[in-house]
């Protein structure tokens, strides 16, 4: 659907496209070209990492696995300059842009992003620099997007009524870009937090035992038999407190389906805007003990919110009638008068 639909749409509409005019490398057109180039190369790296192991397996060669390190050293370095560029590009003019002027308007956002990076580095445990860098990139893009919208409506520079009129008459494509850029900023922060601050604990626990991860404490209540519509299960109970106050109760299961011989595990998940916590019950480690896995992944919901905003931004831009039909320019009608 993705490849065939895209190429089919291009083949259908390509004869109607006209060659554009000349433009300077430093311009909004230049930023769009570089943005598309980085996106295309980034997509190519993901495609290669996904398809090459399959091709090697089909050819009967020695199997290889492509994991997180491959994407960390190929995809991430391509996306970092793209995120930096996404905050600058919309502030450049068409045909020829003023890069120093755009950076000057983004100076306040850059300072705030650096302060956010410093605060993150101070607050986090560990010496990783990826987390402050990722959070700063997300903050930079979010602030740059807000600054660009403020520039469009001339907020704080004209009367509020004119601000409202400008905001009301902005094309849908402009709002689509704003939503998509904000969505990517939120997603970048979510990716960073869920990767850099992920905590996993594996421990053998008996009923009554407790384990602490960050602000959360998990009390193992025990395991009881349960039955589903087509499976038998061992259901564990965990009472979770946060900063000493009751937070939630998790019930992970170890299931045996009637049509399968191997058992499966069902993780219990509690999601909040701050992140997700997981509990998984594993094999028995003794007469009254089980192997338990506890996970804490901060900011995971930010990935979903960011992705939803990016999709909404794309749909909003597609709803702009200028991208669907040709709209003739409305020239003022000059009425002839007598001599």
N, C-alpha and C positions, 0 to 999 in steps of 0.2 A: 504493500500500500504506500509506504513512504517513498521508496525509490521509483516505482512505476508511476505513482500519482504525480510526483514532482517532475519527472522527465516528460510525462504526458502533458502536464500543464505548460511546461516550457515549450514543447513542440507546438502546442496550440497557439500560444500567445507570442512566440518569438517573431513571426512575420510582422506583427503590429508594433514592435519596438523600434524606436528611432535612436540613432546614435546621439549621445549627449555632446554638449559643448566642451571646450577645453577648460581645465581647472588646475590651479596650483596644487602641488603636493600637500601643502599645509592649508587645508580647507575642509569643509564638512564632507564633500565628496571624497577627498583623500582619506579622511578618517573612516568613512564607510567602506572604502575599498580595503584598507588595512584590517578593519574589523572582520570583513568577510573572509579575507585571506587567513587570518588567525583561526576563525571558526572552521574553515574548510580543513586546514592542517590539523586542528584539534580533533575534528571528526575522523580524519584519516588515521590518526594514531589510535583512536578507540576502535575503529573498524579493523585495523591491523592486529591489535591485541586480542580482538574477539575471534577473528576468522582464521588467523595463521595456525593456532593450535589445532583447529578442526581440520584444516587442510593437511597438516603434518600427520594427524591421526589417520585420515583417509588414505594417504600415500603409504602408510605402514612404516613411517620413520620413527625414530626415537621420540616418544611423547615429551612435550614441554608444557609447562604451566605458566600462565601470565597472571601475576598477582598485583597487589597494591604498589610494590616498588616500581614496576614498569610505568604505571600511570602517574606516580608521584614525580618521576624524572622526565616524562614526556608531555603529559597533558597539562599538569599544573604550571610549568614554566611558560607554556603558551597562553594560558588563560590569565595569568597575572598581568601582563602588559595590556591584554584586552580590557580587563576591568579598569585599569588606570585610564585607558583611552576612552572608555564609555562615558566617563564623567567630563572629559575635555571636549570630545567631538561635537556634542550638541551646542556648545557655546561658540564654535567656530562659524564663520560666515560661509555662505555658498560661494563657489568659485575661488575665493581668496580669503583666508582666515587670518585673524590676529592672535597668534599663539600667546605672546606675552600678555595681551589683554585678557584672554580667557584664563590663563593661570592666575592673573591678578584677582579676577573675580572669584576664583576658587581658593584663594589664599586662606580665608577663614576656615573653609572646610578641611584644607590640608592640615592646619594647626590642630583642629579638633580631632582629626583622625590620628595624628601623632600622639595627642594626649590620651586618646582611647587605647592606643597601642601601649603606651607607658603604664596606664592603669591596669591593663590586662596582664602585662609582664609582672607588675608588682603583686597582683592578686593571685596569680596562678601558682600552683605547686609544680616544681620541676624547672628545668632550664631550657625547654624547647622554645625556639623563636618562631616556629610556624604559627602557633596560635595567635600571638600578638599581631603578626603580619597579616594573617587571614582576617582577623577581626578589624584591623585598620583598613584593609582593602574594602571590606563590606561597608564600613562607616564612610570611607571616601566616596564610594559610588552612591550611597544613599544621600549624603550631603550634597554631592555634585548634582544629583537629580533634582533635589529640592531647590538648590540655587538656580538651576536652569529654569524651573517653573516660575520662581520668583522673578527672574529676569523677563520672562515672557509677559507676565501680568503687571510688571512694574510695581510690585508690592512695596509699600512704604515710600514710594516716590510720587505717586499721584493720589487723587482722592479715592476713598473706598468704593464709591459708585463706579468709577472707571476701572478699578481693579476687578470688580464683579463683571462688568461688561466684557473686559478682555478675557477673563477666565471662561465666561459663558460662550464666547465666540471662538475659542481655540478649536482647531480641527480635531476630530477624533483620533487621528493618527498621532497628534502630539500627546494626548492623554494615554494612548496605547503605549508609546515609547516610555512615558513616565512610569506607568504601571509595570512594564516589563523590566525596566532598569531597577526599580525599587524591589521587584520580585527577585532579581538576580542578587542584589545586595543582601537581602534577607537570607537567600539560599546559601550564599557564600559564608555568612556568619554561622548558619546551621551546619554546613559541611565542616567548618573549622572546629566548632565546639564538639560535634559528635565524633570527630576523629581524634582530635588532640587531647580531649579530656575524658575519653572513654575509659571506664574502669571495669575490670572483670575479676571476680573472685571465684575460685573453685575450692570447695571445702567439704569434708565429710562431717555431717551434722546428725545429731540425735534430737528427738523431741525435747524441747526446752532450751536448746542451744540458741545463741544469738550471734549475729555478725553485723558489723558496722561498715558502711561505705559512705564516706563524706558525711552529709547531714542525716543520712537514713540509717536506721537500725532495723534489722530483720530478725524476728523471733520465730523460730521453727516450731509450729504447733503440733506437727505430726503428720502421718499419712493414713488415709482411710480408703477403703474400697469404694468404687463408684461404677455406675453402669450408664452407658449412653444408648442411643437408638440402635447402633450396630457395633458396639465395642464394649470391652471391659477396661477399667482404668484404676490406677492408684492415684489418688488426688492428695496432694500435699497442701498444707495451709501455712502461710506466712503472715504474721501481723507486723505491719511496717509502721514505724513511727518516724517523725521528722522533727528534729530538735526536741525530742522528748514528748512530742504531742502525737496523738493518733493520726495516721495519714491514710492508710488503706489496708486492705487484706488481699493477698494474692493467692490464687489456687492453680498452680501448675499441675499438669497431669502427665502420666506415663500410660499411653493407651495401647491396647491390643485389639486390633480390628478383626472381625470374624473372617474376612477374606484375605488377611495377611498373616504371615507367620512371624514376621519381625515386628517388635514393638516400635512405637513412635512417641515422640515427646511433644507436648503442647505447652509452649511458654506462656506464662501469665505476664501481662503487660499493663502498666499504669502510665498513662500519658498525661503530661501537663505542659504548659508553655515553657517551663524551665527545662524539660527533658523527659526522657522515658526511663523507667526502671523495669527490669525483667527478672523473673525467677524461673529456673528450670530444675526439675527433679530428674536425677539420673538413676543409675543402677544402685542396687543395694550394695553397701560396703560391709555389712555385718548383720547380725540378727535384728538389730534395732537402729540401724544407721543407713544413711543414703548419701550419695554424692550429689551435691547441690552446686548449681552455678547461679551467681548473682551478677547482673550487669547494670551499669548506670551509664546512659548515653545522653549527655546534656544537649539541649537545643535541637533534637531530632524533629519536633513539629515545625521548626522554622524552615526545614527543607520542604515540607508539604505546603506551607503557607507561601513560601517563595515560588515554588513551582506553579501553584494555583494563580498567583498574581502574574507570572510570566505568560501563562496561557490566556488569562483574561486580557492582558495587554495586547497579545497577538490578535485575539478576536475583536477587541475594540478597534485596532488599526484596520482590520479587514472590513469592518463595518463602515469605514469612511468611504463615501460614494465616489470620491476622486480616484480611488484605486480600482473601481469596478466599471465605471462608465466615463466616457469623455464628456467633460462639462465645458461648453464654450464660454469664452470670456464675455462678460456682460459690459459692453461699451456704453458710455453715457450717450443718450440720444440728444443731439443738438437740433433744436427746432429753428428753422429758418424764419427770419423776420423781414419785414419790408425795409426798404432803404431808409 
